[in-house]
Amino acid sequence: MRTPQKRTTGLLAVLAAGALALTACTGGTAGGGGGNGAEGGERVYVQAIADDPMGLNAQLISGATPSMFSAQILDPLIFLSQDYEMTPGLAESWELSDDGLNLTLVLREGVTWHDGEPFTAEDVAFNFEEIVPLQSFGAQIGERLESAEVVDEHTVVLHLSEPFGPLLETVASQFMVPKHIYEGTDYVTNQANMEPIGTGPMVFDSYSSGEQVTLTANPDYWGGEVQVDRAVYPIMTDPNARAEALFAGEVDQASVDVSQQDRVSDDPTTLLLEESNFPQLVTVMFNAQSEYLEDPAVRAAVFAALDREAIVDTALSGIGTPANGFFPEALEWAVSPNVDFSQDFPRDVDAINETLDEAGFERGADGMRFTLNVRYINELSDVAATVEMAQSMLEEVGIGIEMQGTSGAVFTEKVYTESEFDLAFLRSTVGADPSIGIVRWYECNEAKAAAANPSGLCDPEIDEAAAEALAVSDQADRGAALTALQDRAAEMMYYAPLAWFNGAFPTINTTRWQGQDEPTPMTNRMPWTTMTMEG
């Protein structure tokens, strides 16, 4: 009998082959019909993950791992791809009224939950009235939702009290969960958050802490015949072990450190999935309350001293592109034509030195002007490499760096809660829409919420533009408001992208499965209905 592995060696065999032992030799299929794979055996897909998931339902538990699992098990009403194209999901069609206050959703017929119960308009109404307001982006819909009207079994109308600019994008970010499983329970502690029941192509099967998560094919998936019988997710905490398992073909997918991407490029059997999710960005954040960074001219000089092209070429291993504005080109409708980092913040060392001199920060006897406390998260190796390069770039203009690499938890406390930093570097995700993604880094954050503007600045012009982009539905009007926000951000310079980056996306081994890199209608989802097993 042929197993899904190329070979097994040492510890990798224990981690990867052990995960397959219960699945690859059971004979027959678990769903999805006939197939392409080992004779009489299951078609098994193996994706290594870095740690135990905190949950598998991203609707109620945030994080990259819950989002990844939810994208396989659950469905949204509207699919939103990595290039921001919307296509029908559980809703076959939708229509937003001219005033932006009523969204009519026409649902697919014949869709069932994984436990066999029918998916209906009652489920959708329950989600928007009870579950969606608990999700970070969905809360903004909840604040404006007057009612979720069930017109008939397959039609729901969301009635809003005021327009909400990114309404469709936010709806597309909501995973639907079954009313009959959640109603009358504590939604956050419901066991279904660890054992999700959805309508998606894969069905939750089992989870063993420290070992693996297993999914099986949904034989009744509304989107087509699933070509994978079983997906196994062995938990491999060691990044080197994950990489070696991937290169050996013992796993089909894993997250690989950016420093390994040259090896990925040289290996004809491995490939970085550069378009599996929304763009990511590596950013620099300024504490405008710092005695050295109170002056926006100084902040602009510091930003100009960072060579974005060199950072991409070296720290990010050539993956991604240097940022030349606050928003990526994929959000063309929202990008300000007035902002050009290359022209606005050129790396002119003489001009930067002159600006710092004029600000009163002349060089001392040691050639240095001042030293900045720089925070970053150790496990983000691409960001750590960026900080190391920034150190030499800033030293060139007389600015020293005290590097403070910590865990994510300490970074959050020191940067967002305690404001104990001068500069902070981070990798984050652009998100489904500027108003529910990038804009949070510019808006006033008096509450000191995590993953939001840590600068200590509250600028009325920026806050007004952000509010306007939320309050209108017309994309052209929203684009104008967001342009005003970016124009003002260029004057203030307290948060800016250095590079658009996708090197942290998963890497695949193509030895056993073909079509893993095919585009899908939603971010994070694998092409379960079209990928094929070799042999």
Secondary structure as UniProt FT lines:
FT   HELIX           10..12
FT   HELIX           13..17
FT   HELIX           18..21
FT   TURN            22..25
FT   TURN            39..40
FT   STRAND          44..47
FT   TURN            58..60
FT   HELIX           64..73
FT   STRAND          78..80
FT   TURN            82..83
FT   STRAND          86..88
FT   STRAND          91..96
FT   TURN            98..99
FT   STRAND          102..107
FT   TURN            114..115
FT   HELIX           121..126
FT   HELIX           127..131
FT   HELIX           132..134
FT   TURN            136..137
FT   HELIX           138..144
FT   STRAND          145..152
FT   TURN            153..154
FT   STRAND          155..160
FT   TURN            165..166
FT   HELIX           167..171
FT   TURN            172..173
FT   HELIX           179..182
FT   TURN            183..184
FT   TURN            187..189
FT   HELIX           191..193
FT   STRAND          202..208
FT   TURN            209..211
FT   STRAND          212..217
FT   TURN            219..220
FT   TURN            222..223
FT   STRAND          230..235
FT   HELIX           239..247
FT   TURN            248..249
FT   STRAND          253..255
FT   HELIX           258..260
FT   HELIX           261..266
FT   TURN            268..269
FT   STRAND          270..272
FT   TURN            274..275
FT   STRAND          280..286
FT   TURN            288..289
FT   TURN            291..293
FT   HELIX           296..305
FT   HELIX           308..310
FT   HELIX           311..315
FT   TURN            316..318
FT   STRAND          321..322
FT   HELIX           329..334
FT   TURN            337..338
FT   HELIX           341..344
FT   HELIX           349..358
FT   TURN            359..360
FT   TURN            365..366
FT   STRAND          370..377
FT   TURN            378..379
FT   HELIX           381..395
FT   TURN            396..398
FT   STRAND          399..406
FT   HELIX           408..412
FT   HELIX           413..417
FT   STRAND          423..429
FT   HELIX           434..436
FT   HELIX           438..441
FT   TURN            446..447
FT   TURN            450..451
FT   HELIX           460..471
FT   HELIX           475..492
FT   STRAND          495..501
FT   TURN            503..504
FT   STRAND          506..509
FT   TURN            510..512
FT   STRAND          513..514
FT   TURN            516..517
FT   TURN            523..524
FT   TURN            528..530
FT   STRAND          532..533
//
